[in-house]
Amino acid sequence: MKTEAIEITSFSLSKGLTIDDFITANADVDIWLAKQPGFILRRISQRKDGTVIDMLLWDSTEDAEKAARGIVTELANSPVHAAIDQSTVDWSVNVCRHSVN
């Protein structure tokens, strides 16, 4: 049985930045993610209160957790890190329990 995993990160943007600034800062991350084992898709949205929701779907929790470690090591110099108010980050990876296609 396939056990996909959903990675959800919510956070505020660094002061003065817009969602478009954040998406632009993710150019290198998007390219890198597409090459990671188990990566299925990514979606970025923003709540009315400004909170950004970054959702990724992976083949497994192991794939998601390995990639998360890579974001902070392999992409340590990415502009994406400065675009996020790090004190507001809430990150989780959980096994999908139901899906509808």
C-alpha positions as CSV (number, residue, x, y, z in Angstrom):
1,M,0.0,0.0,0.0
2,K,1.3,3.4,-1.0
3,T,1.6,5.8,2.0
4,E,2.0,9.3,0.6
5,A,2.8,12.1,2.9
6,I,1.7,15.7,3.1
7,E,4.2,18.3,4.2
8,I,2.6,21.6,5.4
9,T,4.5,24.6,6.5
10,S,2.8,27.9,7.6
11,F,4.5,31.1,8.3
12,S,4.5,34.9,8.0
13,L,6.6,36.6,5.4
14,S,9.5,38.8,6.4
15,K,8.5,42.5,7.0
16,G,7.7,44.3,3.7
17,L,7.6,41.3,1.5
18,T,4.6,40.1,-0.6
19,I,3.6,36.7,-1.7
20,D,5.0,37.5,-5.2
21,D,8.3,38.3,-3.6
22,F,8.2,34.9,-1.8
23,I,7.4,33.0,-4.9
24,T,10.2,34.7,-6.7
25,A,12.6,33.8,-3.9
26,N,11.6,30.2,-4.4
27,A,12.9,29.8,-8.0
28,D,16.0,27.7,-6.9
29,V,13.9,25.7,-4.4
30,D,11.3,24.8,-7.1
31,I,14.0,23.5,-9.4
32,W,15.7,21.6,-6.6
33,L,12.4,20.1,-5.4
34,A,11.5,18.8,-8.8
35,K,14.7,16.7,-8.7
36,Q,14.1,15.2,-5.3
37,P,13.2,11.5,-4.9
38,G,9.5,11.1,-4.0
39,F,8.4,14.6,-4.8
40,I,4.9,14.7,-6.3
41,L,3.7,18.3,-6.2
42,R,3.8,21.7,-4.4
43,R,1.1,24.3,-3.8
44,I,1.6,27.7,-2.2
45,S,-1.4,29.8,-0.9
46,Q,-1.9,32.7,1.4
47,R,-4.7,33.2,4.0
48,K,-6.5,36.5,4.3
49,D,-4.5,37.3,7.4
50,G,-1.2,37.0,5.3
51,T,-0.1,33.6,6.6
52,V,1.5,31.6,3.8
53,I,0.7,27.9,3.5
54,D,3.3,25.9,1.6
55,M,2.0,22.3,0.9
56,L,3.9,19.5,-0.7
57,L,2.9,16.0,-1.5
58,W,5.6,13.2,-1.3
59,D,5.7,9.5,-1.9
60,S,6.6,8.9,1.8
61,T,7.4,10.7,5.1
62,E,11.0,9.6,4.6
63,D,11.2,11.4,1.3
64,A,9.7,14.6,2.8
65,E,12.0,14.6,5.8
66,K,15.1,14.0,3.7
67,A,14.2,16.9,1.5
68,A,13.5,19.2,4.5
69,R,17.0,18.5,5.7
70,G,18.3,19.4,2.2
71,I,16.5,22.7,2.1
72,V,18.5,23.9,5.2
73,T,21.8,22.3,4.1
74,E,22.1,22.1,0.3
75,L,20.0,25.3,-0.2
76,A,21.3,27.2,2.9
77,N,22.1,30.2,0.7
78,S,18.7,30.4,-1.0
79,P,17.0,33.8,-0.8
80,V,13.9,31.9,0.3
81,H,15.2,31.8,3.9
82,A,15.3,35.6,4.2
83,A,11.8,35.9,2.9
84,I,10.4,33.9,5.9
85,D,9.9,35.2,9.4
86,Q,11.5,32.2,10.9
87,S,10.0,32.8,14.3
88,T,6.5,32.0,12.8
89,V,7.3,28.7,11.1
90,D,5.0,25.8,11.8
91,W,6.1,22.6,9.9
92,S,4.8,19.1,9.8
93,V,4.8,15.9,7.7
94,N,2.0,13.4,8.1
95,V,1.0,10.2,6.3
96,C,-2.1,10.6,4.1
97,R,-5.0,8.6,5.4
98,H,-7.4,9.3,2.6
99,S,-7.3,10.6,-1.0
100,V,-9.7,11.2,-3.8
101,N,-8.5,11.6,-7.4
